[in-house]
Amino acid sequence: MTEKTTLEVAGFRFTGGKIFLVLSALSATVGSLYGGFEIYKDYQDMKAQIQSYVAPDMSGINETLSVLEERMVSLEQLTRSNGESLAFVTDSVTRDVDSAMQDVALVDTRTRAIDQSTNQAINTVMNAIRSQDRETQQLLSELEDEVEERLDELQEAVTEQIQQTLANPLAGN
């Protein structure tokens, strides 16, 4: 048989397996105590940091926020004012454009009426000129015929007188 290793401490006898168990238990206890100490130390450090915490000065941020808020209010008022001005100008321009369009339409209507009246007057004058031209041509033609007739009569009369003068024995030819 093999001899077992035994250890005697304070009147207690420990064999190899029990020694292993005691050492394991002792090691686990020491490890637990060390872990607990570390946790307690971290707790104490955190507690000190929490107690020494001073809130940052937010007055600068609050001041900046109130300046930004004032700017926003000012921008809103300016935007509202610009919107009202734009609406007024748009309405005014729309009315002016509508009025101008009505004026243009009225002028166009008047111009067309004047053009039509002028064209009618021109046509009337042209027709009158054509009529007068025809009458003048007819009168000239009649006058020409009359002048030719009179010239023929005069020529016959002159020829007759010449012949009478030549035929007159007293004429001394």
TORPA-4810 file (N, C-alpha, C, O; in nm, 3 decimals):
<nodes>
NODE_1_0.079_-0.117_0.000_0.000_0.000_0.000_0.085_0.125_0.000_0.200_0.128_0.042_M
NODE_2_0.022_0.226_-0.049_0.095_0.352_-0.054_0.063_0.431_0.071_-0.046_0.426_0.128_T
NODE_3_0.155_0.497_0.104_0.138_0.576_0.224_0.079_0.710_0.187_0.122_0.773_0.090_E
NODE_4_-0.018_0.753_0.261_-0.081_0.878_0.232_-0.009_0.986_0.309_0.044_0.968_0.418_K
NODE_5_-0.009_1.105_0.240_0.056_1.217_0.304_-0.046_1.279_0.397_-0.161_1.303_0.360_T
NODE_6_-0.001_1.304_0.519_-0.092_1.366_0.614_-0.022_1.486_0.676_0.101_1.492_0.685_T
NODE_7_-0.100_1.576_0.715_-0.048_1.698_0.775_-0.129_1.720_0.902_-0.251_1.703_0.903_L
NODE_8_-0.060_1.757_1.007_-0.129_1.777_1.132_-0.112_1.923_1.171_-0.001_1.974_1.182_E
NODE_9_-0.225_1.990_1.191_-0.221_2.130_1.226_-0.320_2.146_1.341_-0.436_2.107_1.329_V
NODE_10_-0.274_2.202_1.450_-0.353_2.231_1.568_-0.437_2.111_1.609_-0.553_2.128_1.648_A
NODE_11_-0.383_1.993_1.602_-0.446_1.872_1.649_-0.539_1.813_1.545_-0.606_1.712_1.572_G
NODE_12_-0.545_1.872_1.431_-0.627_1.815_1.324_-0.535_1.752_1.225_-0.426_1.801_1.195_F
NODE_13_-0.582_1.638_1.172_-0.503_1.567_1.071_-0.567_1.586_0.936_-0.687_1.568_0.916_R
NODE_14_-0.482_1.622_0.846_-0.533_1.645_0.709_-0.461_1.555_0.614_-0.338_1.545_0.616_F
NODE_15_-0.536_1.487_0.530_-0.477_1.400_0.429_-0.461_1.480_0.300_-0.499_1.597_0.300_T
NODE_16_-0.408_1.426_0.189_-0.380_1.495_0.062_-0.503_1.558_0.002_-0.497_1.674_-0.041_G
NODE_17_-0.613_1.487_-0.001_-0.736_1.541_-0.060_-0.791_1.654_0.024_-0.839_1.753_-0.030_G
NODE_18_-0.786_1.641_0.156_-0.837_1.744_0.242_-0.748_1.868_0.234_-0.796_1.981_0.237_K
NODE_19_-0.616_1.845_0.223_-0.523_1.958_0.212_-0.557_2.038_0.084_-0.560_2.162_0.084_I
NODE_20_-0.583_1.965_-0.021_-0.619_2.031_-0.148_-0.747_2.111_-0.132_-0.758_2.223_-0.182_F
NODE_21_-0.843_2.054_-0.062_-0.969_2.124_-0.038_-0.948_2.247_0.048_-1.006_2.351_0.020_L
NODE_22_-0.867_2.237_0.150_-0.843_2.349_0.240_-0.771_2.459_0.164_-0.805_2.577_0.177_V
NODE_23_-0.670_2.421_0.084_-0.596_2.521_0.007_-0.686_2.589_-0.095_-0.678_2.710_-0.116_L
NODE_24_-0.770_2.513_-0.157_-0.864_2.571_-0.254_-0.959_2.665_-0.184_-0.986_2.774_-0.234_S
NODE_25_-1.012_2.624_-0.068_-1.104_2.708_0.006_-1.034_2.834_0.054_-1.090_2.943_0.050_A
NODE_26_-0.911_2.818_0.101_-0.833_2.931_0.147_-0.803_3.027_0.031_-0.813_3.149_0.047_L
NODE_27_-0.767_2.973_-0.082_-0.738_3.054_-0.201_-0.864_3.127_-0.247_-0.856_3.245_-0.282_S
NODE_28_-0.977_3.061_-0.246_-1.102_3.123_-0.287_-1.141_3.233_-0.188_-1.191_3.338_-0.230_A
NODE_29_-1.119_3.212_-0.061_-1.152_3.310_0.040_-1.064_3.433_0.024_-1.112_3.546_0.031_T
NODE_30_-0.934_3.411_0.003_-0.840_3.524_-0.015_-0.878_3.601_-0.142_-0.879_3.724_-0.143_V
NODE_31_-0.908_3.529_-0.248_-0.947_3.595_-0.376_-1.075_3.675_-0.358_-1.086_3.786_-0.409_G
NODE_32_-1.171_3.619_-0.285_-1.296_3.689_-0.260_-1.272_3.813_-0.177_-1.330_3.919_-0.204_S
NODE_33_-1.188_3.801_-0.076_-1.157_3.917_0.007_-1.088_4.026_-0.076_-1.119_4.144_-0.061_L
NODE_34_-0.992_3.986_-0.163_-0.921_4.083_-0.247_-1.019_4.152_-0.343_-1.014_4.274_-0.360_Y
NODE_35_-1.108_4.073_-0.406_-1.209_4.130_-0.497_-1.301_4.225_-0.424_-1.333_4.332_-0.475_G
NODE_36_-1.344_4.186_-0.303_-1.430_4.273_-0.223_-1.359_4.401_-0.187_-1.419_4.509_-0.188_G
NODE_37_-1.229_4.391_-0.153_-1.153_4.510_-0.120_-1.143_4.603_-0.240_-1.159_4.724_-0.226_F
NODE_38_-1.117_4.549_-0.358_-1.107_4.630_-0.481_-1.240_4.698_-0.510_-1.244_4.816_-0.546_E
NODE_39_-1.350_4.625_-0.493_-1.482_4.684_-0.516_-1.507_4.795_-0.415_-1.558_4.901_-0.451_I
NODE_40_-1.471_4.771_-0.290_-1.490_4.872_-0.188_-1.404_4.995_-0.217_-1.449_5.108_-0.198_Y
NODE_41_-1.278_4.972_-0.264_-1.188_5.083_-0.297_-1.247_5.164_-0.414_-1.248_5.287_-0.409_K
NODE_42_-1.297_5.097_-0.518_-1.361_5.167_-0.631_-1.482_5.246_-0.584_-1.506_5.358_-0.629_D
NODE_43_-1.559_5.187_-0.492_-1.677_5.254_-0.438_-1.635_5.382_-0.366_-1.696_5.487_-0.385_Y
NODE_44_-1.530_5.372_-0.283_-1.483_5.488_-0.208_-1.431_5.597_-0.304_-1.458_5.715_-0.283_Q
NODE_45_-1.355_5.556_-0.410_-1.305_5.654_-0.510_-1.422_5.723_-0.581_-1.421_5.844_-0.602_D
NODE_46_-1.521_5.644_-0.616_-1.638_5.699_-0.686_-1.714_5.794_-0.594_-1.761_5.899_-0.637_M
NODE_47_-1.727_5.756_-0.468_-1.797_5.838_-0.371_-1.726_5.972_-0.355_-1.791_6.077_-0.346_K
NODE_48_-1.592_5.968_-0.353_-1.513_6.092_-0.340_-1.533_6.180_-0.465_-1.547_6.301_-0.454_A
NODE_49_-1.533_6.118_-0.581_-1.552_6.194_-0.704_-1.692_6.257_-0.709_-1.709_6.371_-0.750_Q
NODE_50_-1.792_6.179_-0.666_-1.930_6.231_-0.667_-1.942_6.346_-0.569_-2.007_6.446_-0.599_I
NODE_51_-1.880_6.334_-0.451_-1.889_6.440_-0.353_-1.811_6.564_-0.396_-1.848_6.676_-0.360_Q
NODE_52_-1.703_6.546_-0.474_-1.624_6.661_-0.518_-1.675_6.718_-0.651_-1.618_6.815_-0.701_S
NODE_53_-1.779_6.661_-0.707_-1.834_6.707_-0.836_-1.892_6.847_-0.821_-1.972_6.873_-0.731_Y
NODE_54_-1.851_6.936_-0.910_-1.903_7.072_-0.913_-1.970_7.088_-1.049_-1.908_7.062_-1.153_V
NODE_55_-2.094_7.129_-1.049_-2.167_7.145_-1.176_-2.099_7.253_-1.259_-2.056_7.355_-1.204_A
NODE_56_-2.088_7.233_-1.391_-2.023_7.334_-1.475_-2.107_7.461_-1.479_-2.229_7.459_-1.460_P
NODE_57_-2.039_7.570_-1.506_-2.106_7.699_-1.513_-2.184_7.706_-1.644_-2.125_7.712_-1.752_D
NODE_58_-2.316_7.705_-1.635_-2.403_7.705_-1.753_-2.449_7.846_-1.789_-2.530_7.862_-1.880_M
NODE_59_-2.400_7.946_-1.719_-2.448_8.083_-1.744_-2.412_8.127_-1.887_-2.492_8.194_-1.952_S
NODE_60_-2.294_8.090_-1.936_-2.254_8.125_-2.072_-2.346_8.060_-2.175_-2.386_8.122_-2.273_G
NODE_61_-2.380_7.934_-2.150_-2.470_7.862_-2.242_-2.609_7.923_-2.236_-2.673_7.943_-2.339_I
NODE_62_-2.654_7.953_-2.113_-2.787_8.014_-2.099_-2.790_8.152_-2.167_-2.889_8.189_-2.230_N
NODE_63_-2.681_8.226_-2.153_-2.672_8.358_-2.217_-2.677_8.343_-2.370_-2.747_8.417_-2.439_E
NODE_64_-2.601_8.247_-2.420_-2.600_8.221_-2.565_-2.738_8.178_-2.613_-2.784_8.220_-2.719_T
NODE_65_-2.804_8.094_-2.534_-2.938_8.049_-2.571_-3.035_8.167_-2.575_-3.120_8.174_-2.664_L
NODE_66_-3.025_8.260_-2.478_-3.118_8.373_-2.481_-3.088_8.465_-2.597_-3.180_8.523_-2.654_S
NODE_67_-2.961_8.482_-2.634_-2.927_8.563_-2.752_-2.984_8.496_-2.877_-3.042_8.562_-2.963_V
NODE_68_-2.967_8.365_-2.886_-3.020_8.291_-3.001_-3.173_8.300_-3.006_-3.231_8.313_-3.114_L
NODE_69_-3.236_8.293_-2.891_-3.382_8.303_-2.885_-3.428_8.441_-2.932_-3.526_8.453_-3.005_E
NODE_70_-3.355_8.547_-2.889_-3.389_8.682_-2.934_-3.373_8.694_-3.085_-3.455_8.756_-3.153_E
NODE_71_-3.265_8.634_-3.137_-3.243_8.637_-3.282_-3.355_8.563_-3.356_-3.402_8.608_-3.460_R
NODE_72_-3.396_8.451_-3.301_-3.504_8.374_-3.364_-3.633_8.455_-3.366_-3.703_8.457_-3.468_M
NODE_73_-3.664_8.522_-3.256_-3.785_8.604_-3.251_-3.774_8.717_-3.352_-3.869_8.748_-3.422_V
NODE_74_-3.655_8.779_-3.358_-3.633_8.889_-3.454_-3.646_8.838_-3.597_-3.707_8.905_-3.681_S
NODE_75_-3.590_8.721_-3.625_-3.601_8.662_-3.759_-3.746_8.628_-3.793_-3.789_8.648_-3.907_L
NODE_76_-3.820_8.578_-3.695_-3.961_8.547_-3.719_-4.038_8.674_-3.753_-4.120_8.675_-3.845_E
NODE_77_-4.011_8.782_-3.677_-4.080_8.909_-3.705_-4.041_8.962_-3.842_-4.127_9.010_-3.917_Q
NODE_78_-3.912_8.954_-3.875_-3.865_9.001_-4.004_-3.926_8.918_-4.118_-3.966_8.973_-4.220_L
NODE_79_-3.932_8.788_-4.099_-3.991_8.700_-4.200_-4.139_8.732_-4.217_-4.189_8.739_-4.330_T
NODE_80_-4.209_8.752_-4.106_-4.351_8.787_-4.113_-4.370_8.920_-4.186_-4.458_8.934_-4.271_R
NODE_81_-4.285_9.018_-4.151_-4.292_9.150_-4.214_-4.262_9.140_-4.364_-4.331_9.201_-4.446_S
NODE_82_-4.159_9.064_-4.398_-4.124_9.045_-4.539_-4.236_8.974_-4.615_-4.265_9.008_-4.729_N
NODE_83_-4.299_8.878_-4.551_-4.411_8.807_-4.614_-4.527_8.902_-4.641_-4.587_8.898_-4.748_G
NODE_84_-4.557_8.988_-4.542_-4.666_9.084_-4.561_-4.631_9.182_-4.673_-4.716_9.214_-4.756_E
NODE_85_-4.505_9.230_-4.674_-4.462_9.323_-4.779_-4.469_9.256_-4.915_-4.514_9.317_-5.013_S
NODE_86_-4.425_9.132_-4.921_-4.429_9.058_-5.048_-4.572_9.039_-5.095_-4.600_9.054_-5.214_L
NODE_87_-4.661_9.008_-5.004_-4.802_8.991_-5.041_-4.859_9.122_-5.093_-4.931_9.123_-5.193_A
NODE_88_-4.826_9.235_-5.025_-4.874_9.366_-5.068_-4.821_9.399_-5.208_-4.897_9.440_-5.297_F
NODE_89_-4.689_9.380_-5.227_-4.628_9.410_-5.357_-4.686_9.320_-5.465_-4.714_9.365_-5.576_V
NODE_90_-4.704_9.192_-5.434_-4.760_9.099_-5.532_-4.901_9.141_-5.572_-4.935_9.142_-5.690_T
NODE_91_-4.983_9.177_-5.472_-5.120_9.222_-5.502_-5.117_9.349_-5.586_-5.193_9.363_-5.682_D
NODE_92_-5.029_9.442_-5.549_-5.019_9.569_-5.622_-4.975_9.545_-5.766_-5.033_9.601_-5.859_S
NODE_93_-4.874_9.462_-5.784_-4.825_9.432_-5.919_-4.933_9.360_-5.999_-4.952_9.388_-6.117_V
NODE_94_-5.004_9.269_-5.935_-5.111_9.197_-6.004_-5.219_9.294_-6.050_-5.267_9.286_-6.163_T
NODE_95_-5.258_9.385_-5.960_-5.360_9.485_-5.998_-5.309_9.573_-6.112_-5.383_9.600_-6.207_R
NODE_96_-5.183_9.616_-6.103_-5.126_9.701_-6.208_-5.121_9.628_-6.341_-5.153_9.684_-6.446_D
NODE_97_-5.080_9.501_-6.337_-5.073_9.423_-6.461_-5.213_9.403_-6.519_-5.233_9.416_-6.640_V
NODE_98_-5.311_9.373_-6.433_-5.449_9.357_-6.480_-5.499_9.487_-6.542_-5.562_9.485_-6.648_D
NODE_99_-5.471_9.600_-6.476_-5.514_9.730_-6.528_-5.446_9.758_-6.661_-5.511_9.804_-6.756_S
NODE_100_-5.317_9.730_-6.670_-5.243_9.753_-6.795_-5.299_9.664_-6.906_-5.312_9.707_-7.021_A
NODE_101_-5.332_9.540_-6.872_-5.389_9.448_-6.972_-5.524_9.500_-7.020_-5.555_9.491_-7.139_M
NODE_102_-5.605_9.553_-6.929_-5.734_9.609_-6.968_-5.713_9.732_-7.057_-5.784_9.751_-7.156_Q
NODE_103_-5.615_9.816_-7.020_-5.586_9.934_-7.101_-5.539_9.893_-7.241_-5.580_9.952_-7.340_D
NODE_104_-5.453_9.792_-7.247_-5.403_9.744_-7.376_-5.519_9.689_-7.459_-5.527_9.714_-7.580_V
NODE_105_-5.607_9.614_-7.395_-5.722_9.558_-7.467_-5.811_9.671_-7.519_-5.860_9.665_-7.632_A
NODE_106_-5.832_9.775_-7.437_-5.915_9.888_-7.477_-5.849_9.963_-7.594_-5.916_9.998_-7.691_L
NODE_107_-5.719_9.988_-7.584_-5.647_10.055_-7.691_-5.651_9.970_-7.817_-5.667_10.023_-7.928_V
NODE_108_-5.635_9.840_-7.802_-5.640_9.750_-7.916_-5.778_9.757_-7.984_-5.788_9.762_-8.106_D
NODE_109_-5.882_9.756_-7.902_-6.019_9.764_-7.956_-6.037_9.898_-8.029_-6.089_9.901_-8.140_T
NODE_110_-5.994_10.007_-7.966_-6.005_10.140_-8.029_-5.924_10.146_-8.157_-5.970_10.199_-8.258_R
NODE_111_-5.802_10.092_-8.153_-5.716_10.093_-8.271_-5.779_10.015_-8.384_-5.776_10.059_-8.499_T
NODE_112_-5.837_9.901_-8.354_-5.903_9.822_-8.458_-6.021_9.899_-8.517_-6.043_9.897_-8.638_R
NODE_113_-6.097_9.966_-8.430_-6.212_10.044_-8.479_-6.163_10.159_-8.567_-6.221_10.186_-8.672_A
NODE_114_-6.057_10.226_-8.522_-6.002_10.337_-8.601_-5.947_10.285_-8.734_-5.969_10.347_-8.838_I
NODE_115_-5.876_10.171_-8.729_-5.824_10.111_-8.852_-5.938_10.078_-8.948_-5.929_10.105_-9.068_D
NODE_116_-6.043_10.021_-8.894_-6.158_9.984_-8.978_-6.221_10.110_-9.037_-6.254_10.114_-9.155_Q
NODE_117_-6.238_10.214_-8.953_-6.296_10.339_-9.000_-6.205_10.403_-9.105_-6.254_10.452_-9.207_S
NODE_118_-6.075_10.403_-9.081_-5.980_10.460_-9.176_-5.983_10.384_-9.307_-5.983_10.444_-9.414_T
NODE_119_-5.985_10.252_-9.299_-5.992_10.170_-9.421_-6.120_10.200_-9.498_-6.118_10.207_-9.621_N
NODE_120_-6.231_10.217_-9.428_-6.356_10.249_-9.495_-6.347_10.386_-9.562_-6.392_10.404_-9.675_Q
NODE_121_-6.288_10.483_-9.491_-6.273_10.618_-9.547_-6.182_10.614_-9.669_-6.211_10.678_-9.770_A
NODE_122_-6.072_10.540_-9.660_-5.980_10.528_-9.774_-6.053_10.465_-9.893_-6.041_10.512_-10.006_I
NODE_123_-6.128_10.359_-9.865_-6.203_10.293_-9.973_-6.304_10.389_-10.035_-6.319_10.393_-10.157_N
NODE_124_-6.372_10.468_-9.951_-6.470_10.565_-10.002_-6.400_10.669_-10.089_-6.447_10.701_-10.198_T
NODE_125_-6.288_10.723_-10.039_-6.213_10.824_-10.116_-6.160_10.764_-10.246_-6.167_10.826_-10.352_V
NODE_126_-6.107_10.642_-10.237_-6.054_10.575_-10.358_-6.167_10.554_-10.460_-6.149_10.575_-10.580_M
NODE_127_-6.282_10.511_-10.411_-6.396_10.491_-10.501_-6.439_10.624_-10.563_-6.473_10.630_-10.681_N
NODE_128_-6.437_10.731_-10.482_-6.474_10.863_-10.534_-6.372_10.908_-10.638_-6.409_10.963_-10.742_A
NODE_129_-6.242_10.886_-10.610_-6.137_10.923_-10.705_-6.153_10.844_-10.833_-6.141_10.899_-10.943_I
NODE_130_-6.178_10.715_-10.820_-6.197_10.632_-10.940_-6.318_10.680_-11.020_-6.314_10.688_-11.143_R
NODE_131_-6.425_10.713_-10.948_-6.545_10.762_-11.015_-6.515_10.894_-11.086_-6.554_10.913_-11.201_S
NODE_132_-6.446_10.986_-11.017_-6.411_11.114_-11.078_-6.317_11.092_-11.195_-6.328_11.159_-11.298_Q
NODE_133_-6.223_10.997_-11.179_-6.130_10.967_-11.288_-6.207_10.918_-11.410_-6.178_10.959_-11.523_D
NODE_134_-6.304_10.829_-11.387_-6.386_10.781_-11.499_-6.463_10.895_-11.565_-6.469_10.908_-11.687_R
NODE_135_-6.523_10.979_-11.478_-6.599_11.092_-11.531_-6.508_11.187_-11.608_-6.544_11.236_-11.715_E
NODE_136_-6.387_11.212_-11.552_-6.290_11.299_-11.620_-6.249_11.238_-11.753_-6.239_11.308_-11.853_T
NODE_137_-6.225_11.110_-11.753_-6.186_11.042_-11.877_-6.300_11.053_-11.979_-6.277_11.077_-12.098_Q
NODE_138_-6.419_11.036_-11.931_-6.535_11.044_-12.021_-6.550_11.187_-12.074_-6.574_11.207_-12.193_Q
NODE_139_-6.535_11.286_-11.983_-6.544_11.426_-12.026_-6.434_11.461_-12.125_-6.457_11.529_-12.224_L
NODE_140_-6.312_11.412_-12.095_-6.200_11.437_-12.186_-6.227_11.374_-12.321_-6.201_11.434_-12.426_L
NODE_141_-6.279_11.254_-12.316_-6.309_11.186_-12.442_-6.415_11.265_-12.519_-6.403_11.285_-12.640_S
NODE_142_-6.520_11.308_-12.447_-6.624_11.385_-12.513_-6.569_11.518_-12.565_-6.603_11.561_-12.675_E
NODE_143_-6.481_11.582_-12.483_-6.422_11.708_-12.522_-6.332_11.690_-12.644_-6.334_11.772_-12.736_L
NODE_144_-6.257_11.584_-12.644_-6.170_11.553_-12.758_-6.255_11.537_-12.883_-6.225_11.593_-12.989_E
NODE_145_-6.360_11.460_-12.866_-6.448_11.440_-12.982_-6.505_11.574_-13.028_-6.512_11.601_-13.148_D
NODE_146_-6.547_11.658_-12.933_-6.605_11.788_-12.966_-6.501_11.877_-13.034_-6.530_11.945_-13.132_E
NODE_147_-6.376_11.877_-12.976_-6.268_11.958_-13.033_-6.237_11.910_-13.175_-6.220_11.992_-13.265_V
NODE_148_-6.230_11.780_-13.194_-6.203_11.727_-13.328_-6.314_11.767_-13.423_-6.289_11.806_-13.537_E
NODE_149_-6.435_11.757_-13.375_-6.550_11.794_-13.458_-6.541_11.942_-13.494_-6.562_11.978_-13.610_E
NODE_150_-6.509_12.028_-13.397_-6.499_12.171_-13.422_-6.382_12.202_-13.514_-6.390_12.288_-13.602_R
NODE_151_-6.270_12.129_-13.490_-6.154_12.149_-13.578_-6.189_12.110_-13.721_-6.153_12.177_-13.817_L
NODE_152_-6.260_12.000_-13.732_-6.303_11.956_-13.866_-6.394_12.063_-13.926_-6.380_12.096_-14.044_D
NODE_153_-6.486_12.116_-13.848_-6.578_12.219_-13.899_-6.500_12.343_-13.939_-6.526_12.402_-14.044_E
NODE_154_-6.403_12.384_-13.854_-6.323_12.502_-13.885_-6.239_12.479_-14.010_-6.226_12.567_-14.096_L
NODE_155_-6.183_12.360_-14.018_-6.101_12.329_-14.133_-6.187_12.334_-14.260_-6.144_12.386_-14.363_Q
NODE_156_-6.304_12.280_-14.252_-6.395_12.284_-14.368_-6.432_12.427_-14.398_-6.438_12.465_-14.515_E
NODE_157_-6.458_12.507_-14.296_-6.496_12.645_-14.318_-6.381_12.723_-14.380_-6.401_12.802_-14.473_A
NODE_158_-6.258_12.700_-14.327_-6.140_12.768_-14.380_-6.117_12.722_-14.523_-6.089_12.804_-14.611_V
NODE_159_-6.127_12.596_-14.546_-6.106_12.542_-14.680_-6.211_12.601_-14.772_-6.178_12.638_-14.885_T
NODE_160_-6.333_12.612_-14.732_-6.441_12.667_-14.814_-6.413_12.814_-14.842_-6.433_12.861_-14.954_E
NODE_161_-6.368_12.886_-14.744_-6.339_13.028_-14.767_-6.220_13.043_-14.860_-6.220_13.131_-14.946_Q
NODE_162_-6.121_12.959_-14.845_-6.005_12.966_-14.933_-6.053_12.938_-15.075_-6.012_13.007_-15.169_I
NODE_163_-6.135_12.842_-15.090_-6.183_12.809_-15.223_-6.272_12.923_-15.276_-6.264_12.955_-15.394_Q
NODE_164_-6.349_12.980_-15.197_-6.433_13.091_-15.242_-6.342_13.210_-15.279_-6.364_13.278_-15.379_Q
NODE_165_-6.241_13.232_-15.198_-6.151_13.343_-15.230_-6.079_13.314_-15.359_-6.063_13.404_-15.441_T
NODE_166_-6.035_13.195_-15.379_-5.964_13.159_-15.501_-6.062_13.160_-15.619_-6.021_13.193_-15.730_L
NODE_167_-6.181_13.128_-15.599_-6.278_13.123_-15.707_-6.333_13.262_-15.737_-6.396_13.277_-15.841_A
NODE_168_-6.315_13.356_-15.661_-6.365_13.491_-15.681_-6.283_13.556_-15.795_-6.161_13.564_-15.787_N
NODE_169_-6.351_13.600_-15.897_-6.281_13.660_-16.008_-6.226_13.797_-15.970_-6.138_13.848_-16.039_P
NODE_170_-6.271_13.853_-15.872_-6.224_13.983_-15.835_-6.095_13.973_-15.754_-6.028_14.074_-15.730_L
NODE_171_-6.065_13.863_-15.717_-5.948_13.845_-15.632_-5.822_13.871_-15.712_-5.720_13.903_-15.651_A
NODE_172_-5.823_13.860_-15.831_-5.713_13.891_-15.919_-5.603_13.789_-15.915_-5.488_13.827_-15.893_G
NODE_173_-5.629_13.676_-15.932_-5.527_13.573_-15.943_-5.476_13.563_-16.080_-5.389_13.481_-16.108_N
</nodes>
